Amino acid sequence: MAYRKLGRDSSARKALFRSVLVALFKNEKIETTVAKAKEVSGLAAKMITLAKQGDLHARRQVLAFLVDEQVTTKLFDEIAQKYQERQGGYTRIYKLGPRRGDAAEMAVIELV
């Protein structure tokens, strides 16, 4: 299996990734579980790569996934410009240790 299911069906997983990505691009740093952070890292790289293209088709592709227009605008106008010279590795994951309630391994994912 090439990806984590995270205990959800495909539509719930897609909705989870969408909301985590919107939060990541809005705040540029979020706290989540290690598994979610690792999955979202690859998706964030795809979105930033599309945003770096900067054309209308790329904007529509990103908007189709993220749905939030304000975040899409921020991604294209601010975040993509910041990474114009960078060839990848847009996110960084720090492990924080276990969560108090269920001992799930927690991490901070941030834009570099």
C-alpha positions as CSV (number, residue, x, y, z in Angstrom):
1,M,0.0,0.0,0.0
2,A,1.5,3.3,-1.1
3,Y,-0.5,5.6,1.2
4,R,-2.0,5.8,4.7
5,K,-5.7,5.2,5.2
6,L,-5.9,7.0,8.5
7,G,-9.0,5.0,9.5
8,R,-11.2,6.8,7.0
9,D,-12.8,6.0,3.7
10,S,-11.6,7.9,0.6
11,S,-14.0,10.8,0.7
12,A,-13.4,11.5,4.4
13,R,-9.6,11.2,3.9
14,K,-9.8,13.7,1.0
15,A,-11.8,16.1,3.1
16,L,-9.3,15.7,6.0
17,F,-6.3,16.5,3.7
18,R,-8.2,19.5,2.2
19,S,-8.9,21.0,5.6
20,V,-5.3,20.3,6.9
21,L,-3.8,21.9,3.7
22,V,-6.0,25.0,4.0
23,A,-5.0,25.4,7.6
24,L,-1.3,24.9,6.7
25,F,-1.3,27.5,3.9
26,K,-3.4,29.9,6.0
27,N,-1.2,29.7,9.1
28,E,2.0,28.4,7.6
29,K,2.5,26.1,10.6
30,I,0.2,23.6,12.2
31,E,0.3,20.8,14.8
32,T,-1.1,17.4,13.8
33,T,-0.2,13.7,14.0
34,V,3.0,12.5,12.4
35,A,1.1,10.3,9.9
36,K,-1.2,13.2,8.8
37,A,1.9,15.5,8.5
38,K,3.8,13.1,6.3
39,E,0.8,12.6,4.0
40,V,0.0,16.3,3.8
41,S,3.6,17.2,3.0
42,G,3.5,15.6,-0.4
43,L,0.2,17.2,-1.2
44,A,1.5,20.6,-0.1
45,A,4.5,20.2,-2.5
46,K,2.1,19.5,-5.4
47,M,0.0,22.6,-4.6
48,I,3.0,24.8,-4.3
49,T,4.5,23.5,-7.6
50,L,1.2,24.2,-9.3
51,A,1.1,27.7,-7.8
52,K,4.6,28.4,-9.1
53,Q,3.4,27.8,-12.6
54,G,1.0,30.7,-12.0
55,D,-1.3,30.2,-15.0
56,L,-5.1,30.1,-14.9
57,H,-5.2,26.3,-15.4
58,A,-3.0,25.7,-12.4
59,R,-5.1,28.2,-10.3
60,R,-8.3,26.3,-11.2
61,Q,-6.6,22.9,-10.4
62,V,-5.6,24.2,-6.9
63,L,-9.0,25.8,-6.3
64,A,-10.7,22.6,-7.2
65,F,-8.8,20.8,-4.4
66,L,-8.6,23.5,-1.7
67,V,-12.0,25.1,-2.4
68,D,-11.0,28.2,-0.3
69,E,-10.5,31.2,-2.6
70,Q,-8.6,33.3,0.0
71,V,-6.1,30.6,0.7
72,T,-5.7,29.9,-3.1
73,T,-5.0,33.6,-3.6
74,K,-2.4,33.6,-0.8
75,L,-0.8,30.5,-2.2
76,F,-0.3,32.0,-5.6
77,D,0.5,35.6,-4.6
78,E,2.7,35.1,-1.5
79,I,3.8,31.5,-0.9
80,A,4.6,30.6,-4.6
81,Q,6.7,33.8,-4.9
82,K,8.7,32.8,-1.8
83,Y,9.6,29.4,-3.3
84,Q,10.2,30.5,-6.9
85,E,13.9,29.6,-6.8
86,R,13.4,26.4,-4.7
87,Q,13.2,23.0,-6.4
88,G,11.3,21.2,-3.7
89,G,11.3,20.5,0.0
90,Y,8.8,23.2,0.9
91,T,7.7,21.7,4.2
92,R,9.5,20.7,7.4
93,I,8.2,18.2,10.0
94,Y,9.2,18.4,13.7
95,K,8.2,15.5,16.0
96,L,6.8,16.6,19.4
97,G,6.2,13.4,21.2
98,P,3.1,11.6,22.3
99,R,-0.3,13.3,22.7
100,R,-1.7,13.3,26.2
101,G,-5.1,11.7,25.5
102,D,-4.3,8.8,23.2
103,A,-0.5,8.8,23.0
104,A,-0.6,9.5,19.2
105,E,2.8,10.7,18.0
106,M,2.4,14.5,17.3
107,A,4.3,16.7,15.0
108,V,4.5,20.3,13.8
109,I,4.5,20.8,10.0
110,E,5.5,24.2,8.7
111,L,6.4,25.8,5.4
112,V,10.2,26.3,5.2
